[in-house]
Amino acid sequence: ELRCVCPLLMKLAQHEAAAPRQRLSLSASKKRALEAAFDAESTPGLEERKRIAAAVDITPRQVQVWFQNRRQRTRGGTSRQPSPRTSKPAPPRTT
């Protein structure tokens, strides 16, 4: 039965490769709602994620990923501003 499954998997893999996922774009009000929820609880459970998702009109999985990314930004200490290395050109080399 492996022959039956492989063509389906190949077709699925081709479809996923041909159609990349669209990046989630949130409005400012939705971002504020997510940030407020994050300030209240940085690790919401399933029921809380469902409630947030319904309020913000996204899926619970998108809420989960947003919270994971937000926690990583908090832990990593990274900001959304470019680093000094990338904002200035490198000095010319002298040899």
C-alpha positions in Angstrom: 0.0 0.0 0.0 3.0 2.2 0.0 2.5 2.8 -3.7 -0.9 4.4 -3.0 0.4 6.7 -0.3 3.6 7.9 -2.0 1.9 9.7 -5.0 -0.4 11.5 -2.6 2.5 12.6 -0.5 4.4 13.7 -3.6 1.4 15.7 -4.8 1.0 17.3 -1.3 4.7 18.2 -1.2 4.5 19.7 -4.7 1.5 21.8 -3.7 3.2 23.1 -0.5 6.3 24.0 -2.4 4.3 25.8 -5.1 2.1 27.8 -2.7 4.1 29.4 0.1 2.0 30.5 3.1 1.0 34.1 3.3 2.5 36.0 6.2 0.0 37.1 8.9 -0.5 40.8 8.9 -2.1 42.2 12.0 -3.8 45.6 12.4 -2.6 47.9 15.2 -5.7 47.2 17.3 -5.1 43.5 17.0 -1.5 43.9 18.0 -2.6 45.9 21.0 -5.1 43.2 22.0 -2.4 40.5 21.8 0.1 42.6 23.7 -2.5 43.3 26.4 -3.2 39.5 26.6 0.6 38.9 26.8 1.0 41.4 29.6 -1.7 39.5 31.6 -0.4 36.0 30.8 2.7 35.1 28.7 1.8 31.4 28.4 -2.0 31.1 27.9 -3.6 27.7 27.9 -5.8 26.3 25.2 -9.0 27.9 26.4 -7.4 31.3 26.8 -5.8 31.0 23.3 -9.3 30.2 21.9 -10.8 33.2 23.6 -8.0 35.5 22.3 -8.3 34.0 18.8 -12.0 34.7 18.8 -11.5 38.3 20.0 -8.7 39.0 17.5 -10.3 37.0 14.6 -7.3 34.7 14.0 -6.8 30.9 14.7 -5.7 29.6 18.1 -2.6 28.3 16.3 -1.8 31.8 15.1 -2.2 33.0 18.6 0.1 30.3 19.9 2.8 31.1 17.4 2.5 34.8 18.1 2.9 34.2 21.8 5.9 31.9 21.1 7.6 34.6 19.0 6.8 37.3 21.5 8.3 35.3 24.3 11.4 34.7 22.2 11.7 38.4 21.6 11.4 39.0 25.3 14.0 36.4 26.3 16.4 37.1 23.5 16.4 40.8 24.2 16.2 41.6 20.5 14.5 44.7 19.3 12.8 45.5 16.0 15.4 48.2 15.3 18.3 47.3 13.0 21.6 46.5 14.6 24.4 49.1 14.4 26.4 46.8 12.1 23.6 46.6 9.5 22.7 50.3 9.6 26.2 51.7 8.7 28.4 50.7 5.8 31.6 49.0 6.6 34.7 51.2 6.6 36.9 50.9 3.6 39.8 48.5 3.9 43.4 49.8 3.8 46.1 47.4 2.7 
